[in-house]
Amino acid sequence: MNAEVPDEFSTPSSDRTRTERFEAAYNRIDRELQRVLDEPREGRRRGFASCVRHIGSERRHFNRHVDFLLEAGELRNAIIHNRFGDVEYIAVPTESTVAKLEAIDEELRKPTPLRTLAAREVVTVDANDPIGKVLKLVHQRGFVRFPVRRDGRIIALLTASGIMRWIASHDLESCALPLSERAAAAKSGALDKPAVNHDSESVVCAIASVSIGEALARDHRRDEYAILARDATADDALSLWSKNPRLEAVIITEHGKADELPIGIATATDLIKLLDHRA
């Protein structure tokens, strides 16, 4: 933590102004940390350093501020408890220190809405839809994550990698069909019907008509999603990723309920871009 030692006889007005900005930002951060931790406004309050460490342990992305804020707390105590009268300070913070503290204050009090980072176009599929519908969307639109609904509720997340894992789990040789048998297999919904004979014709695995529900059983990321409300912040989503780094996506609905239509979907990549911007 950088600090400048003022002249022993007077503190210049510019230094006093900078110190006042430092104290104001510190106090706002302190109040916001207390609010986040739902600490009581009266009676025994958790100390600033304790709040910083606690939130740092819960929000991994907040760790980048912990050391700085702890040092800021020590500087604040030196400023407050070692004044020479009402206007003289034993030390004053540098402009860069004040600017960084004000930036953290801004980040805490005005968090980025998650919906501004999330993709707004979300395609949902029903568990009973044919897998061919998803394959078409992957090919034509480039989508790779699909909230799956059943009876109007979001029950899982189907990913393009999950579909490939499902396809790879089958014995493609045994399910290969001669060209002359494709139509019949597609109509019946058969997947693993063995070929009667293998001739020189091209052969394919009849997968397009199999239900999404069947493919979903092979997707190891099907349960790695969370649902948040429209008013959720990017920090809310980052907290979820801190607790579960395997999270594939956060689905946004109006009130954060599974029986609502998705209005956005955010991935770890979206949030990493935000962190890179903040750094």
Buried (B, 14 or more C-beta within 10 A) or exposed (E): BEBEEBEEEEBEEEBBEBBEBBBBBBEBBBBBBBEBBEBEEEEEBBEBBEBBBBBBEEBBBBEEBBEBBBBBBBBBEBBEEEBEEEEBBBBBBBEEBBBBBBEBBEBBEEBBBBBEBBBEEBBBBBBEBBBBBBBEBBEEEEBBBBBBBEEEEBBBBBBBBBBBBBBEEBEBEEBBBBEEBBEEBBEEEBBBBEBEEEEEEEBBBBBBBBBBBEBBEBBEBBEBBBBBBBEBBBBBBBBBBBEEEEBBBBBBBEEBEBEBEBBBBBBBEBBEEBEEEBE
